[in-house]
Amino acid sequence: MTTDRIIITQADGQEESLPLTFRGLNIGSGSKNDLILSGPGMSQQHLRITFDGATAGYSLLPLPASLPAYLDEEQLLPSVERAWGPGQVLRLGQHTIRLERRQTDGEPPAAGRIPGPAEPVEPEPQPLSIFLIGMVVLIIVVIGYIIMV
């Protein structure tokens, strides 16, 4: 089992360590984020860290309309997910964040197994699925109309 952490370094050099759960983490200056970072260069909703249970890796997703985020001094594109691993430095405003991955039992996390508190995850509707459902409903309505007439 892993006990992953992020190390946040403030502009004044002060460091803070925070456990990283496998359900992800929202970062920004707004009060509804999991990690609140303020100061110049920070957006209300800046970035989301996600965990992929299949590959047991983390990804960064800069949110739309956020100020720039940098991974190893390369600017991340808004709404474009990017893999993030140990040794890479994430910079948001005046803050830097590093990922620290630790194994407690010597085994990597099992693929598809996401430890931590279980939260129901509602799948996002897929455009093709919505289209097909709409077509089925339309066909049923048309057949019902033809039968009634």
QUIMOKA-V608321 format. One record per pair of residues at least 12 apart in sequence whose ideal C-beta (glycine too) atoms are under 10 Angstrom apart, sorted by the first residue. I is the first residue (numbers start at 1). GAP is how many residues later the second one is. Records with the same first field share a line. If there is no record, write none. Layout:
I: GAP, GAP
//
This chain:
1: 101, 102, 103, 104, 105, 106, 107, 108, 109, 112, 114, 115
2: 18, 20, 49, 54, 99, 100, 101, 102, 103, 105, 106, 107, 113
3: 16, 17, 97, 98, 99, 100, 101, 112
4: 15, 16, 17, 18, 47, 52, 54, 82, 95, 96, 97, 98, 99, 105
5: 12, 13, 14, 15, 93, 94, 95, 96, 97
6: 12, 13, 14, 19, 21, 29, 43, 52, 78, 84, 91, 92, 93, 94
7: 82, 89, 90, 91, 92, 93
8: 19, 27, 29, 82, 84, 87, 88, 89, 90
9: 80, 82, 85, 86, 87, 88, 89
10: 27, 29, 84, 85, 86
11: 28, 29, 30, 82, 83, 84, 85
12: 82
15: 81, 83
16: 19, 79, 81
17: 81, 83
18: 16, 17, 79
19: 97
20: 14, 15, 29, 31, 38, 77, 79, 80, 81, 96
21: 13, 28, 30, 93, 94, 95, 96, 98
22: 28, 29, 30, 31, 34, 36, 87, 91, 92, 93, 94, 95
23: 27, 28, 91, 92, 93, 94, 95, 96, 98
24: 24, 25, 26, 27, 34, 35, 37, 95
25: 22, 23, 24, 25, 26, 33, 72
26: 19, 20, 21, 22, 23, 24, 35, 37
27: 15, 16, 18, 19, 20, 21, 22, 33, 36, 39, 42, 63, 65, 68, 70
28: 14, 15, 16, 17, 18, 19, 20, 35, 38, 39, 64
29: 12, 13, 14, 15, 16, 17, 38, 63, 64
30: 12, 13, 14, 15, 16
31: 13
32: 12, 13
33: 12, 13, 14, 15
34: 14, 15
35: 12, 14, 57, 60, 62
37: 55, 56, 57, 58, 60
38: 55, 56, 57
39: 53, 54, 55, 56
40: 27, 53, 54
41: 26, 27, 28, 50, 51, 52, 53, 54
42: 24, 25, 27, 50, 51, 52, 53
43: 19, 20, 21, 22, 23, 24, 25, 26, 49, 50
44: 19, 21, 22, 23
45: 18, 19, 20, 21
46: 16, 17, 19, 20, 21, 22, 23, 46, 47, 49
47: 13, 14, 15, 16, 19, 20, 22, 29, 31, 43, 45, 50
48: 12, 13, 14, 15, 33
49: 12, 35, 41, 48, 50
50: 31, 34
51: 58, 63, 64, 65
52: 29, 31, 59, 62
53: 56, 57, 58, 59, 60, 61, 62
54: 57, 58, 59, 60
55: 28, 54, 56
56: 45, 52, 53, 54, 55, 56, 57, 58
57: 26, 27, 28, 42, 44, 52
58: 24, 25, 26, 27, 28, 30, 41, 43
59: 22, 23, 24, 25, 26
60: 16, 20, 21, 22, 23, 24, 28, 30, 32, 37, 39
61: 15, 17, 18, 19, 20, 21, 23
62: 13, 14, 15, 16, 17, 18, 19, 20, 30
63: 15, 16
64: 14, 15
65: 13, 14
66: 12, 13, 26
67: 25, 26
68: 23, 24, 25
69: 13, 21, 22, 23, 24, 28
70: 19, 20, 21, 22, 26
71: 12, 13, 17, 18, 19, 20, 26
72: 12, 15, 16, 17, 18, 19
73: 16, 18
74: 14
75: 16
76: 14, 15, 16
84: 13, 14, 15
85: 14, 16
86: 12, 13, 14, 15, 16
87: 12, 13, 14
//
